[in-house]
């Protein structure tokens, strides 16, 4: 008989078969001796297959297991083994009993209630707000992300009205203090400065620069009227989408391999590039 010791379900399975019982028992003792105390308190099932076992052999097997803190509580095998298990007060197990018992015990475990932190609850609300905002836009036949028009000259042309004489627009800087949450947006003909975080689903659109003294995780569009010299600054720059003039970049999701540090995004060689303190922008 050949002795095999392996974990199964919530305990151990000792598979015996193929060789003489004395050889199998010696091999089992050797395996247990390699890790004394490791299996202490573990229940075990002896799987015998078609092999037979007498009462004296069973008693010796239980003794070896007991010496290592293992409790033999079940036998698995032929109908003869079932009668032996009954005689010794052991449970008779079918081959798939271990899996069923494990599933039964798992079902009886109390389900753990997940407690969200305040920050996590804030993000749940942000994403819900962003989804609702996008759904409303789509119902109205609009794009998921707003396209901002800072003047109505296009509407005047479409209506056939005479365009007003060109005037020089004076830009301003819009300051916002506090977190910008999902579904919220700031638009400005000029620069935008946010003292706080811009969460996923929030949107910043400026004809000039965008500066965020916090985490930029939403959508940012600088140079919205075509200014390729516009830039986006943030303490942590991880937007879901970044636009400068007509150039678009999306966050790859795996760029943050270094500690958080202030960064700036700008246009170089007809693409959006990001510079940090270690990789200084000239």
Secondary structure as UniProt FT lines:
FT   STRAND          2..8
FT   TURN            9..10
FT   STRAND          11..17
FT   HELIX           21..34
FT   TURN            35..41
FT   STRAND          42..49
FT   HELIX           55..67
FT   TURN            68..69
FT   STRAND          70..77
FT   HELIX           79..87
FT   TURN            88..89
FT   STRAND          91..92
FT   TURN            95..96
FT   HELIX           97..108
FT   HELIX           118..139
FT   TURN            140..141
FT   HELIX           153..158
FT   TURN            159..160
FT   STRAND          172..177
FT   TURN            182..183
FT   STRAND          185..188
FT   STRAND          190..195
FT   TURN            200..201
FT   STRAND          203..206
FT   STRAND          210..216
FT   STRAND          219..222
FT   TURN            224..225
FT   TURN            228..229
FT   STRAND          232..237
FT   STRAND          241..244
FT   TURN            245..246
FT   STRAND          247..250
FT   STRAND          263..268
FT   TURN            269..270
FT   STRAND          271..276
//
